[in-house]
Amino acid sequence: MGSYVKHGTGPGPEVMGASTLIGDKVVNSRGEDLGKLEEIMIDMNTGRVRYGVLSFGGILGFGDKLFGIPFDQLELDTENKRIVCDIERDKLERAPGFDKHDWPTRSREFSQEIDSYYGVTGWEGSRLEGREDTETRLP
């Protein structure tokens, strides 16, 4: 599980290294286990985090399916050292996913598919649209 620094000399929780979050448990608002965060995908054209990849559904790592979740749907729970995604397990089970050995090759199309599934208004129409937030862009 990742580690968090609530207050102190290190970064977090406002700014954190992606590797700090990888492997963290993901639960929904009811506390149901949704798996773990496997990866954080970055749009290299904008430098923004695009989506998180969750593993879910297997036993001891076998049979896990991977799911993309729009990153703005994930919330850090520093008190319990986990990530909260307000989605029901059955909706996640029906979500667009992929095999851990066969990742999507068309990332923008996959991003649009998951945005549509979760009711997020596409990347260009997301909450970040119109914001000239230089902190979320690569130089």
C-alpha positions as CSV (number, residue, x, y, z in Angstrom):
1,M,0.0,0.0,0.0
2,G,1.2,3.5,-0.7
3,S,2.2,5.8,2.1
4,Y,0.9,9.3,2.9
5,V,2.4,12.2,4.7
6,K,-0.5,14.2,6.3
7,H,1.7,16.9,7.7
8,G,5.4,17.1,7.8
9,T,8.4,17.6,5.7
10,G,7.4,15.4,2.7
11,P,4.9,16.0,-0.1
12,G,1.2,15.2,0.3
13,P,-1.6,14.9,0.4
14,E,-2.1,17.9,-2.0
15,V,0.8,16.9,-4.2
16,M,1.9,13.3,-4.3
17,G,4.1,11.1,-6.4
18,A,2.1,8.6,-8.5
19,S,4.1,5.7,-7.0
20,T,2.8,6.7,-3.6
21,L,-0.7,5.8,-4.7
22,I,0.0,2.8,-6.8
23,G,-1.2,-0.3,-5.0
24,D,-3.6,1.5,-2.7
25,K,-6.9,-0.1,-1.9
26,V,-9.9,1.4,-3.6
27,V,-13.4,1.4,-1.9
28,N,-16.7,2.9,-2.6
29,S,-18.6,5.2,-0.3
30,R,-20.2,2.2,1.3
31,G,-16.8,0.8,2.2
32,E,-17.0,-2.1,-0.3
33,D,-13.7,-3.2,-1.8
34,L,-13.4,-2.2,-5.4
35,G,-9.8,-3.5,-5.9
36,K,-6.6,-1.6,-6.0
37,L,-5.0,1.2,-8.0
38,E,-2.7,-0.4,-10.5
39,E,-1.6,2.6,-12.6
40,I,-2.1,6.3,-13.2
41,M,-2.4,7.3,-16.9
42,I,-1.1,10.7,-18.0
43,D,-2.2,12.5,-21.2
44,M,1.2,13.4,-22.6
45,N,-0.3,16.1,-24.9
46,T,-1.6,18.1,-21.9
47,G,0.4,16.7,-19.0
48,R,-2.8,16.0,-17.1
49,V,-3.7,12.8,-15.3
50,R,-6.3,11.2,-17.5
51,Y,-7.5,8.1,-15.6
52,G,-6.7,5.6,-12.9
53,V,-6.5,1.9,-13.6
54,L,-8.1,-0.3,-11.1
55,S,-7.7,-4.1,-10.8
56,F,-10.9,-5.8,-9.7
57,G,-12.6,-9.2,-9.7
58,G,-9.9,-11.8,-9.4
59,I,-8.7,-14.1,-6.7
60,L,-5.1,-13.6,-5.4
61,G,-4.3,-11.6,-8.5
62,F,-5.6,-14.2,-11.0
63,G,-8.5,-13.3,-13.2
64,D,-8.3,-9.6,-12.3
65,K,-9.8,-7.4,-14.9
66,L,-8.5,-3.8,-15.3
67,F,-10.8,-0.8,-15.4
68,G,-10.2,2.8,-16.3
69,I,-11.8,5.3,-13.9
70,P,-11.8,9.0,-14.7
71,F,-9.3,10.4,-12.3
72,D,-11.6,13.1,-11.0
73,Q,-13.9,10.3,-9.7
74,L,-11.2,9.1,-7.3
75,E,-10.8,10.8,-3.9
76,L,-7.9,10.3,-1.5
77,D,-8.9,9.2,2.0
78,T,-5.7,10.1,4.0
79,E,-7.2,9.1,7.3
80,N,-7.8,5.5,6.2
81,K,-4.9,5.5,3.7
82,R,-7.1,4.4,0.7
83,I,-8.8,5.8,-2.3
84,V,-12.6,6.3,-2.5
85,C,-14.5,6.0,-5.7
86,D,-18.3,6.6,-5.4
87,I,-19.4,3.8,-7.6
88,E,-21.4,0.6,-6.9
89,R,-19.7,-2.7,-7.4
90,D,-22.2,-3.9,-9.9
91,K,-21.6,-0.8,-12.1
92,L,-17.9,-1.4,-12.0
93,E,-18.4,-5.1,-13.0
94,R,-20.2,-3.9,-16.1
95,A,-17.7,-1.1,-16.9
96,P,-15.5,-1.0,-19.9
97,G,-12.4,-2.9,-19.0
98,F,-9.4,-4.8,-20.4
99,D,-7.1,-7.7,-19.7
100,K,-3.8,-6.9,-17.9
101,H,-2.0,-8.4,-20.9
102,D,-4.0,-6.4,-23.5
103,W,-4.0,-2.7,-22.6
104,P,-6.0,-0.3,-24.9
105,T,-3.9,1.0,-27.7
106,R,-6.1,3.9,-28.5
107,S,-6.0,5.8,-25.2
108,R,-8.1,8.8,-26.3
109,E,-10.9,6.6,-27.5
110,F,-10.8,4.5,-24.4
111,S,-10.8,7.7,-22.3
112,Q,-13.9,8.9,-24.1
113,E,-15.6,5.5,-23.6
114,I,-15.0,5.5,-19.8
115,D,-16.0,9.2,-19.5
116,S,-19.3,8.3,-21.2
117,Y,-19.8,5.3,-19.0
118,Y,-19.3,7.2,-15.8
119,G,-21.2,10.3,-16.9
120,V,-18.2,12.6,-17.2
121,T,-18.5,15.0,-20.1
122,G,-15.4,13.9,-22.1
123,W,-11.9,15.1,-21.6
124,E,-12.3,18.4,-23.4
125,G,-15.6,18.9,-21.6
126,S,-14.5,17.8,-18.2
127,R,-14.3,20.0,-15.1
128,L,-11.0,21.2,-16.2
129,E,-12.3,22.7,-19.5
130,G,-11.6,26.4,-19.8
131,R,-9.1,26.5,-16.9
132,E,-5.7,27.7,-17.7
133,D,-4.2,25.8,-14.8
134,T,-0.5,25.8,-15.4
135,E,0.1,23.5,-12.4
136,T,-1.6,20.6,-14.3
137,R,0.3,21.1,-17.6
138,L,3.7,20.1,-18.6
139,P,6.1,22.9,-19.6
